[in-house]
């Protein structure tokens, strides 16, 4: 069992993760981005943190049923256990 003195440094682990990871609040504000994510072209931590996910990645109005209007929103809601009205599901 780990105590407070033996806990791993989660921020270091997060920054070292090879995937493109974001940390979001339940209201979908970006808290942090992993190092791999920040290596993506034109991505600077200060430019995306404290902003809403869909402000950073706006929908494409030229596409009738774009990814952001559909699957991504569904995935984010599922990850946070939210219904389409923004309320959390109860088991």
N, C-alpha and C positions, 0 to 999 in steps of 0.2 A: 504494500500500500504506500502511495506517495503522500508526503506531507508538503506543506507550503515551502519548505526549504529544498525539496527535491523535484519540484515541478520543472518540466522542460520549459525553455524559453519559446513560447508558441509563436511569437512574432518572427523569431529567427527561423523556426521551422516553416512558417507560412511563406516567408520571403525566399526560402530555398526550394520551395515546391516547384517542380518542373512545369506544371500546368498553368494555364491562364486563369488566375483566380482573383475574384473581387470579394471584399467583405462588405455586406450591405446591412443597413438597419432594417427593422421590420417595415419601415415606411419607404424602403428602397433608396435611401441615400447611400452613396458610396463612402465607406469609412476608410478603406485602404485597398491597395492593389499589390499583388505579388510582383516580385522582380521580373519574372518571365513575362507577365502581362505588360509591365512598363517598358520592356524591350521592343514591344510592338511599335511600328512606326507612328510617330506623332503622339505618343502617350506620355504625359508628364503627370506625376502624382498630384501636384498642386492644382493642375487644371481639371482633375476629375473628382477629387475628394470633396466631401460636403455638398455634392450636387446629386440631384435625383438621377437614378439610372437612365430614365428615358429622356432626360435633358441632355445627358452626355451622348446617348445613342438614340437620336430622334428617329421617328418613323419616316419612311420614304413616301411622301404624298403622291408620287407618280406611280406607285404600285398599289393596285386596288386592295389586294389581300396580302400585305407584306408580312415578313417573318415577325416583326415587332407587333403587328396587330393580331397575330395569331399565336403561333407555337411558343415564342419566347415568353409572352405574358402568361400563358398557361403554365409553363415550366417554373417561372418565378413564383406564381401563386401556389403551385404544388409544393415548392421548396419551403415556403413559409406557412404551409397549411392553411391557405386562405381560400375563401369562396370568391366568386366573381364580384361580390359586393364589398370585398376588402375585409370582411369579418373572418376571424379564425374559426376553423371547423372544430367542433367538439366531437371527440371519439364516442 
